Amino acid sequence: MRIKEIRIVKGITQKVLAEKVGLNPATLSKYESGKIIPDALILKSIAKVLNVDINVLYDDYIENKSFSDDKLEEIKNILLMGENEFYKRKNSEKL
């Protein structure tokens, strides 16, 4: 997956990226291999640490059809309105 490629090009170890994002290195490894899919906030954090636009990572998952339609919609909304506004709206819908 693209996370691993970008991480290696930037000279960041898996351990360092995992620590900066607050993940277990084994979990990051699973994200990199496509075994599990990161949620939108984790994907955003990874993009921030790697200093890449989240769309670079998002597009990779779309190309590989890794996300469910609901997950794609969540990420799209976070990108469009920002995560604070998205979760504020999402929490108000639960009430």
N, CA, C and O atoms as a GROMACS GRO file, in nm:
protein
  380
    1MET      N    1   0.084  -0.117   0.000
    1MET     CA    2   0.000   0.000   0.000
    1MET      C    3   0.089   0.124   0.000
    1MET      O    4   0.208   0.118   0.030
    2ARG      N    5   0.030   0.232  -0.033
    2ARG     CA    6   0.104   0.358  -0.049
    2ARG      C    7   0.166   0.410   0.081
    2ARG      O    8   0.268   0.478   0.076
    3ILE      N    9   0.109   0.380   0.195
    3ILE     CA   10   0.164   0.427   0.322
    3ILE      C   11   0.309   0.380   0.335
    3ILE      O   12   0.398   0.459   0.367
    4LYS      N   13   0.332   0.254   0.310
    4LYS     CA   14   0.466   0.198   0.323
    4LYS      C   15   0.563   0.263   0.224
    4LYS      O   16   0.675   0.298   0.261
    5GLU      N   17   0.519   0.279   0.101
    5GLU     CA   18   0.606   0.339  -0.001
    5GLU      C   19   0.648   0.479   0.040
    5GLU      O   20   0.766   0.514   0.031
    6ILE      N   21   0.553   0.560   0.083
    6ILE     CA   22   0.583   0.698   0.122
    6ILE      C   23   0.672   0.701   0.245
    6ILE      O   24   0.767   0.778   0.252
    7ARG      N   25   0.641   0.615   0.342
    7ARG     CA   26   0.720   0.609   0.464
    7ARG      C   27   0.866   0.578   0.433
    7ARG      O   28   0.956   0.642   0.487
    8ILE      N   29   0.890   0.481   0.346
    8ILE     CA   30   1.026   0.441   0.311
    8ILE      C   31   1.098   0.554   0.237
    8ILE      O   32   1.214   0.584   0.267
    9VAL      N   33   1.030   0.617   0.141
    9VAL     CA   34   1.090   0.728   0.067
    9VAL      C   35   1.130   0.842   0.160
    9VAL      O   36   1.232   0.907   0.140
   10LYS      N   37   1.049   0.865   0.261
   10LYS     CA   38   1.076   0.974   0.356
   10LYS      C   39   1.176   0.933   0.464
   10LYS      O   40   1.214   1.015   0.548
   11GLY      N   41   1.219   0.808   0.461
   11GLY     CA   42   1.320   0.762   0.557
   11GLY      C   43   1.268   0.746   0.699
   11GLY      O   44   1.343   0.761   0.795
   12ILE      N   45   1.140   0.716   0.710
   12ILE     CA   46   1.078   0.699   0.842
   12ILE      C   47   1.058   0.550   0.867
   12ILE      O   48   1.004   0.479   0.782
   13THR      N   49   1.101   0.504   0.981
   13THR     CA   50   1.081   0.363   1.012
   13THR      C   51   0.936   0.338   1.052
   13THR      O   52   0.863   0.430   1.090
   14GLN      N   53   0.897   0.213   1.041
   14GLN     CA   54   0.762   0.175   1.082
   14GLN      C   55   0.740   0.207   1.230
   14GLN      O   56   0.634   0.255   1.269
   15LYS      N   57   0.841   0.180   1.310
   15LYS     CA   58   0.831   0.205   1.454
   15LYS      C   59   0.809   0.353   1.482
   15LYS      O   60   0.725   0.389   1.565
   16VAL      N   61   0.885   0.439   1.415
   16VAL     CA   62   0.872   0.584   1.438
   16VAL      C   63   0.736   0.635   1.394
   16VAL      O   64   0.671   0.711   1.466
   17LEU      N   65   0.691   0.593   1.276
   17LEU     CA   66   0.560   0.636   1.229
   17LEU      C   67   0.450   0.588   1.324
   17LEU      O   68   0.360   0.664   1.359
   18ALA      N   69   0.459   0.464   1.366
   18ALA     CA   70   0.359   0.410   1.459
   18ALA      C   71   0.355   0.491   1.588
   18ALA      O   72   0.248   0.523   1.638
   19GLU      N   73   0.472   0.524   1.642
   19GLU     CA   74   0.477   0.602   1.766
   19GLU      C   75   0.416   0.741   1.747
   19GLU      O   76   0.341   0.788   1.832
   20LYS      N   77   0.448   0.806   1.636
   20LYS     CA   78   0.398   0.942   1.613
   20LYS      C   79   0.247   0.945   1.591
   20LYS      O   80   0.181   1.045   1.621
   21VAL      N   81   0.193   0.836   1.540
   21VAL     CA   82   0.050   0.830   1.516
   21VAL      C   83  -0.024   0.769   1.636
   21VAL      O   84  -0.146   0.780   1.646
   22GLY      N   85   0.051   0.707   1.725
   22GLY     CA   86  -0.010   0.646   1.843
   22GLY      C   87  -0.063   0.506   1.817
   22GLY      O   88  -0.165   0.465   1.871
   23LEU      N   89   0.010   0.433   1.733
   23LEU     CA   90  -0.031   0.297   1.698
   23LEU      C   91   0.073   0.196   1.742
   23LEU      O   92   0.189   0.230   1.766
   24ASN      N   93   0.031   0.074   1.753
   24ASN     CA   94   0.122  -0.038   1.770
   24ASN      C   95   0.186  -0.064   1.633
   24ASN      O   96   0.115  -0.063   1.532
   25PRO      N   97   0.318  -0.086   1.626
   25PRO     CA   98   0.380  -0.113   1.496
   25PRO      C   99   0.316  -0.230   1.419
   25PRO      O  100   0.314  -0.229   1.296
   26ALA      N  101   0.265  -0.328   1.490
   26ALA     CA  102   0.199  -0.442   1.424
   26ALA      C  103   0.072  -0.396   1.353
   26ALA      O  104   0.039  -0.446   1.245
   27THR      N  105   0.001  -0.302   1.414
   27THR     CA  106  -0.121  -0.249   1.352
   27THR      C  107  -0.084  -0.170   1.227
   27THR      O  108  -0.149  -0.184   1.122
   28LEU      N  109   0.018  -0.087   1.237
   28LEU     CA  110   0.063  -0.011   1.120
   28LEU      C  111   0.104  -0.106   1.006
   28LEU      O  112   0.074  -0.080   0.890
   29SER      N  113   0.171  -0.213   1.041
   29SER     CA  114   0.210  -0.312   0.942
   29SER      C  115   0.088  -0.368   0.868
   29SER      O  116   0.092  -0.390   0.747
   30LYS      N  117  -0.018  -0.391   0.942
   30LYS     CA  118  -0.141  -0.442   0.880
   30LYS      C  119  -0.206  -0.338   0.790
   30LYS      O  120  -0.262  -0.372   0.687
   31TYR      N  121  -0.198  -0.210   0.829
   31TYR     CA  122  -0.248  -0.103   0.742
   31TYR      C  123  -0.166  -0.099   0.613
   31TYR      O  124  -0.220  -0.088   0.504
   32GLU      N  125  -0.034  -0.108   0.629
   32GLU     CA  126   0.054  -0.101   0.513
   32GLU      C  127   0.034  -0.217   0.416
   32GLU      O  128   0.046  -0.201   0.295
   33SER      N  129   0.002  -0.332   0.469
   33SER     CA  130  -0.017  -0.450   0.383
   33SER      C  131  -0.160  -0.461   0.330
   33SER      O  132  -0.188  -0.543   0.243
   34GLY      N  133  -0.249  -0.378   0.383
   34GLY     CA  134  -0.389  -0.383   0.340
   34GLY      C  135  -0.471  -0.489   0.411
   34GLY      O  136  -0.586  -0.514   0.374
   35LYS      N  137  -0.413  -0.552   0.515
   35LYS     CA  138  -0.488  -0.654   0.589
   35LYS      C  139  -0.603  -0.595   0.668
   35LYS      O  140  -0.708  -0.657   0.683
   36ILE      N  141  -0.582  -0.474   0.720
   36ILE     CA  142  -0.690  -0.401   0.786
   36ILE      C  143  -0.689  -0.259   0.734
   36ILE      O  144  -0.588  -0.212   0.682
   37ILE      N  145  -0.801  -0.191   0.748
   37ILE     CA  146  -0.820  -0.057   0.694
   37ILE      C  147  -0.823   0.044   0.809
   37ILE      O  148  -0.900   0.028   0.904
   38PRO      N  149  -0.741   0.148   0.801
   38PRO     CA  150  -0.745   0.250   0.907
   38PRO      C  151  -0.872   0.332   0.900
   38PRO      O  152  -0.928   0.352   0.792
   39ASP      N  153  -0.919   0.379   1.016
   39ASP     CA  154  -1.034   0.468   1.010
   39ASP      C  155  -0.988   0.605   0.962
   39ASP      O  156  -0.868   0.630   0.946
   40ALA      N  157  -1.082   0.692   0.938
   40ALA     CA  158  -1.053   0.822   0.877
   40ALA      C  159  -0.956   0.905   0.960
   40ALA      O  160  -0.867   0.970   0.904
   41LEU      N  161  -0.970   0.905   1.091
   41LEU     CA  162  -0.882   0.986   1.176
   41LEU      C  163  -0.740   0.932   1.176
   41LEU      O  164  -0.644   1.010   1.176
   42ILE      N  165  -0.724   0.802   1.176
   42ILE     CA  166  -0.590   0.742   1.170
   42ILE      C  167  -0.526   0.775   1.035
   42ILE      O  168  -0.409   0.811   1.028
   43LEU      N  169  -0.603   0.762   0.929
   43LEU     CA  170  -0.552   0.793   0.796
   43LEU      C  171  -0.507   0.939   0.789
   43LEU      O  172  -0.404   0.971   0.730
   44LYS      N  173  -0.585   1.026   0.850
   44LYS     CA  174  -0.550   1.169   0.853
   44LYS      C  175  -0.421   1.190   0.932
   44LYS      O  176  -0.335   1.268   0.890
   45SER      N  177  -0.407   1.122   1.046
   45SER     CA  178  -0.286   1.134   1.127
   45SER      C  179  -0.163   1.083   1.053
   45SER      O  180  -0.056   1.144   1.059
   46ILE      N  181  -0.178   0.972   0.984
   46ILE     CA  182  -0.067   0.916   0.907
   46ILE      C  183  -0.026   1.015   0.798
   46ILE      O  184   0.093   1.038   0.777
   47ALA      N  185  -0.123   1.071   0.729
   47ALA     CA  186  -0.094   1.169   0.624
   47ALA      C  187  -0.020   1.290   0.681
   47ALA      O  188   0.073   1.341   0.619
   48LYS      N  189  -0.063   1.334   0.798
   48LYS     CA  190   0.002   1.450   0.861
   48LYS      C  191   0.148   1.420   0.895
   48LYS      O  192   0.236   1.501   0.867
   49VAL      N  193   0.173   1.306   0.956
   49VAL     CA  194   0.310   1.269   0.993
   49VAL      C  195   0.397   1.250   0.869
   49VAL      O  196   0.514   1.288   0.869
   50LEU      N  197   0.340   1.192   0.764
   50LEU     CA  198   0.416   1.171   0.641
   50LEU      C  199   0.425   1.298   0.556
   50LEU      O  200   0.496   1.303   0.456
   51ASN      N  201   0.352   1.401   0.599
   51ASN     CA  202   0.350   1.529   0.529
   51ASN      C  203   0.304   1.514   0.384
   51ASN      O  204   0.364   1.567   0.290
   52VAL      N  205   0.194   1.440   0.368
   52VAL     CA  206   0.131   1.425   0.237
   52VAL      C  207  -0.017   1.460   0.250
   52VAL      O  208  -0.074   1.450   0.359
   53ASP      N  209  -0.076   1.498   0.141
   53ASP     CA  210  -0.219   1.525   0.138
   53ASP      C  211  -0.292   1.394   0.165
   53ASP      O  212  -0.256   1.290   0.110
   54ILE      N  213  -0.393   1.399   0.248
   54ILE     CA  214  -0.468   1.277   0.282
   54ILE      C  215  -0.527   1.212   0.158
   54ILE      O  216  -0.547   1.091   0.155
   55ASN      N  217  -0.554   1.291   0.055
   55ASN     CA  218  -0.610   1.236  -0.068
   55ASN      C  219  -0.516   1.136  -0.133
   55ASN      O  220  -0.562   1.044  -0.201
   56VAL      N  221  -0.387   1.152  -0.113
   56VAL     CA  222  -0.290   1.056  -0.168
   56VAL      C  223  -0.316   0.918  -0.108
   56VAL      O  224  -0.315   0.818  -0.180
   57LEU      N  225  -0.338   0.913   0.022
   57LEU     CA  226  -0.364   0.785   0.088
   57LEU      C  227  -0.506   0.738   0.062
   57LEU      O  228  -0.531   0.620   0.038
   58TYR      N  229  -0.599   0.831   0.066
   58TYR     CA  230  -0.740   0.800   0.042
   58TYR      C  231  -0.759   0.738  -0.096
   58TYR      O  232  -0.828   0.637  -0.110
   59ASP      N  233  -0.696   0.799  -0.197
   59ASP     CA  234  -0.708   0.748  -0.334
   59ASP      C  235  -0.656   0.605  -0.347
   59ASP      O  236  -0.710   0.525  -0.423
   60ASP      N  237  -0.551   0.574  -0.271
   60ASP     CA  238  -0.495   0.440  -0.275
   60ASP      C  239  -0.599   0.337  -0.230
   60ASP      O  240  -0.613   0.231  -0.291
   61TYR      N  241  -0.671   0.368  -0.124
   61TYR     CA  242  -0.772   0.275  -0.076
   61TYR      C  243  -0.891   0.266  -0.172
   61TYR      O  244  -0.950   0.159  -0.187
   62ILE      N  245  -0.924   0.377  -0.236
   62ILE     CA  246  -1.033   0.374  -0.334
   62ILE      C  247  -0.995   0.286  -0.452
   62ILE      O  248  -1.073   0.202  -0.497
   63GLU      N  249  -0.872   0.306  -0.502
   63GLU     CA  250  -0.824   0.226  -0.616
   63GLU      C  251  -0.828   0.078  -0.585
   63GLU      O  252  -0.857  -0.005  -0.671
   64ASN      N  253  -0.797   0.045  -0.460
   64ASN     CA  254  -0.796  -0.096  -0.421
   64ASN      C  255  -0.930  -0.143  -0.365
   64ASN      O  256  -0.943  -0.257  -0.320
   65LYS      N  257  -1.029  -0.054  -0.369
   65LYS     CA  258  -1.164  -0.084  -0.320
   65LYS      C  259  -1.160  -0.146  -0.179
   65LYS      O  260  -1.227  -0.244  -0.150
   66SER      N  261  -1.079  -0.083  -0.095
   66SER     CA  262  -1.059  -0.135   0.040
   66SER      C  263  -1.163  -0.086   0.140
   66SER      O  264  -1.186  -0.150   0.242
   67PHE      N  265  -1.226   0.027   0.111
   67PHE     CA  266  -1.321   0.084   0.206
   67PHE      C  267  -1.463   0.044   0.171
   67PHE      O  268  -1.498   0.026   0.054
   68SER      N  269  -1.545   0.032   0.274
   68SER     CA  270  -1.688   0.014   0.252
   68SER      C  271  -1.743   0.148   0.205
   68SER      O  272  -1.677   0.251   0.220
   69ASP      N  273  -1.862   0.149   0.149
   69ASP     CA  274  -1.924   0.273   0.104
   69ASP      C  275  -1.943   0.370   0.219
   69ASP      O  276  -1.924   0.490   0.202
   70ASP      N  277  -1.980   0.320   0.336
   70ASP     CA  278  -1.998   0.405   0.454
   70ASP      C  279  -1.866   0.471   0.494
   70ASP      O  280  -1.864   0.590   0.527
   71LYS      N  281  -1.758   0.395   0.493
   71LYS     CA  282  -1.626   0.448   0.529
   71LYS      C  283  -1.582   0.554   0.429
   71LYS      O  284  -1.526   0.656   0.468
   72LEU      N  285  -1.605   0.528   0.300
   72LEU     CA  286  -1.571   0.627   0.197
   72LEU      C  287  -1.648   0.756   0.218
   72LEU      O  288  -1.593   0.865   0.205
   73GLU      N  289  -1.775   0.743   0.250
   73GLU     CA  290  -1.858   0.862   0.275
   73GLU      C  291  -1.807   0.940   0.396
   73GLU      O  292  -1.803   1.063   0.394
   74GLU      N  293  -1.769   0.869   0.502
   74GLU     CA  294  -1.717   0.933   0.622
   74GLU      C  295  -1.589   1.012   0.589
   74GLU      O  296  -1.575   1.127   0.631
   75ILE      N  297  -1.499   0.951   0.517
   75ILE     CA  298  -1.374   1.017   0.483
   75ILE      C  299  -1.400   1.137   0.392
   75ILE      O  300  -1.342   1.244   0.410
   76LYS      N  301  -1.488   1.120   0.295
   76LYS     CA  302  -1.521   1.229   0.205
   76LYS      C  303  -1.576   1.348   0.284
   76LYS      O  304  -1.537   1.462   0.260
   77ASN      N  305  -1.664   1.321   0.379
   77ASN     CA  306  -1.721   1.429   0.459
   77ASN      C  307  -1.618   1.496   0.548
   77ASN      O  308  -1.622   1.617   0.567
   78ILE      N  309  -1.526   1.419   0.603
   78ILE     CA  310  -1.419   1.478   0.684
   78ILE      C  311  -1.333   1.569   0.597
   78ILE      O  312  -1.296   1.679   0.640
   79LEU      N  313  -1.303   1.525   0.476
   79LEU     CA  314  -1.223   1.607   0.386
   79LEU      C  315  -1.296   1.735   0.348
   79LEU      O  316  -1.234   1.842   0.338
   80LEU      N  317  -1.426   1.725   0.326
   80LEU     CA  318  -1.503   1.842   0.283
   80LEU      C  319  -1.530   1.942   0.394
   80LEU      O  320  -1.520   2.062   0.372
   81MET      N  321  -1.564   1.893   0.513
   81MET     CA  322  -1.604   1.987   0.619
   81MET      C  323  -1.507   1.996   0.735
   81MET      O  324  -1.525   2.079   0.824
   82GLY      N  325  -1.406   1.914   0.736
   82GLY     CA  326  -1.314   1.915   0.849
   82GLY      C  327  -1.363   1.820   0.956
   82GLY      O  328  -1.483   1.801   0.974
   83GLU      N  329  -1.268   1.760   1.028
   83GLU     CA  330  -1.308   1.657   1.123
   83GLU      C  331  -1.389   1.709   1.240
   83GLU      O  332  -1.480   1.640   1.286
   84ASN      N  333  -1.360   1.831   1.290
   84ASN     CA  334  -1.436   1.883   1.404
   84ASN      C  335  -1.582   1.900   1.369
   84ASN      O  336  -1.670   1.859   1.445
   85GLU      N  337  -1.609   1.961   1.254
   85GLU     CA  338  -1.747   1.981   1.211
   85GLU      C  339  -1.816   1.848   1.184
   85GLU      O  340  -1.932   1.831   1.219
   86PHE      N  341  -1.746   1.755   1.121
   86PHE     CA  342  -1.803   1.624   1.090
   86PHE      C  343  -1.848   1.553   1.217
   86PHE      O  344  -1.962   1.507   1.226
   87TYR      N  345  -1.759   1.544   1.316
   87TYR     CA  346  -1.794   1.472   1.438
   87TYR      C  347  -1.895   1.547   1.522
   87TYR      O  348  -1.974   1.486   1.595
   88LYS      N  349  -1.894   1.679   1.514
   88LYS     CA  350  -1.996   1.757   1.584
   88LYS      C  351  -2.134   1.723   1.527
   88LYS      O  352  -2.229   1.700   1.602
   89ARG      N  353  -2.144   1.719   1.394
   89ARG     CA  354  -2.271   1.684   1.330
   89ARG      C  355  -2.310   1.539   1.357
   89ARG      O  356  -2.426   1.509   1.385
   90LYS      N  357  -2.211   1.450   1.347
   90LYS     CA  358  -2.237   1.309   1.369
   90LYS      C  359  -2.288   1.284   1.511
   90LYS      O  360  -2.381   1.206   1.530
   91ASN      N  361  -2.227   1.350   1.610
   91ASN     CA  362  -2.271   1.334   1.749
   91ASN      C  363  -2.408   1.393   1.772
   91ASN      O  364  -2.486   1.338   1.850
   92SER      N  365  -2.441   1.504   1.706
   92SER     CA  366  -2.573   1.563   1.723
   92SER      C  367  -2.682   1.477   1.661
   92SER      O  368  -2.797   1.480   1.706
   93GLU      N  369  -2.647   1.400   1.556
   93GLU     CA  370  -2.743   1.309   1.494
   93GLU      C  371  -2.780   1.194   1.586
   93GLU      O  372  -2.890   1.141   1.578
   94LYS      N  373  -2.688   1.156   1.673
   94LYS     CA  374  -2.713   1.045   1.766
   94LYS      C  375  -2.812   1.082   1.874
   94LYS      O  376  -2.877   0.996   1.933
   95LEU      N  377  -2.823   1.213   1.901
   95LEU     CA  378  -2.911   1.259   2.010
   95LEU      C  379  -3.054   1.253   1.973
   95LEU      O  380  -3.140   1.289   2.054
   0.00000   0.00000   0.00000
